[in-house]
Amino acid sequence: MTRHRWINKSDTVTLTWQCTLAGVSRASVYARQKPKLVTEDDEMLKRLIDEEYTRHPFYGSRKMVVYLARCGHTVNRKRAQRLRTCSRSPNEQNKKSQMDKLQAGIEVSLAVFP
């Protein structure tokens, strides 16, 4: 991160040359963004989604959008997906890949023992 401080966008030396000298990729210089602030509205929506997901774990993003609309919140499907993935614990995020591995293991064992 200290190498990024060497780069000055208003310098007479081109940005490409500065990045080459500092050993930093240009994309990382251009992509410096401030982190998004979490709003109270997002936190409330995450809580609502989490509560509904606890009651109905089979609901997808489309059903969540319908549920949030019934609660009086206008949210598009992509935002509902993002809020759901932000509120998940790491164990829940890996659950699908774990199930895929388990099913693959069962299929292998069935193939070995017909």
N, C-alpha and C positions, 0 to 999 in steps of 0.2 A: 504494500500500500504506500510505502514511502516513495517509491519511484514515481507514482502518479503525481506527487507533489512537485516533482522536478518540471513537469510539463506546464507550460504557460501558453494559453490559447492566443494571447495578444502579443506574443513575442515575434521578432522579425524572422526567426528561424521557423521553417514550416513545421506543422504539426506532425506530418509523416516522419520527417527527419528527427524530431525530438523523440518520437516514440521508438524509432530505430535505435537511437543512442541510449535511451533509457532501458531498452529491452522490454517494452510494454506494447501490447497489441493495441492498435488504434481503436478497435471495437470497444475495448474496456474504457478508453478515454471518452468516447462519444456516449457510452451507455451509462455513465455516472448519473444516477437518478436518486432523488430523495425518496426515502421509504414512504409508502402511503400511510396516512394516519387512519387509525381504526376509529370509526364513528360509533356513536351510541346506537344509531339506527342499525348498523351492521351487527352489532353485538346482540340487539334485541331479535333481529331476524335469525341469527345463528341459534339463539336460545329456542325460538319457536320451531325452527327446523329440527333441532335436536330432540325437543320434546315430542314432536310428531313422529320423528323417525324411531324413537323409543317405543311409541305405541304401535306404529306400523312400519317395521323394518324393511318391508318389501316395496315401499313407495319409492318411486324414482323422482327425477327432477320435475317431470311434467305434473305429477300428482302433487308435488310440493308447491308448485306454482299455483295450482288450483286451491290448495289449502290456504296458502298465504293470501290469495285474492279473497277468499271467504273471511279471512281475518281482517281484511281492509288494507292490505299492503300490495302495491303493484310492483312485481318483481319479474324480470324475464328469466327464461330457463337457464341461460348461461350463468347469470348471477346466482341463481339458486344452487347450481352445481358448484360454483366456486365457494359459496358460503358453506356448503355441506362438506367439501373437502378440507376447508380451513378448520372446521370444528371437529373433524375426526381425530381420534387418537391414532398413533402409529400402528397399534395392533389392529384397528379396524381397517386401515389402509392396506395392510398386508394380508387381510383375511381372504381376499379373492385369489391372490397368488398362492396362498397356502392351500386353498381348496383345489386349485388347478394341479398343484404338485401332488396332493393326496389322491385325486382322481387318476392322475397319471400312474401313480404307484399301484393303485388298485388294478388298473388295466394291465400293467406289467405283470403283477402277480397272477392275474387271471390267464394271461398268455402263457406263463410258465407252468401253471397247474391247471390244465384244461379239465 
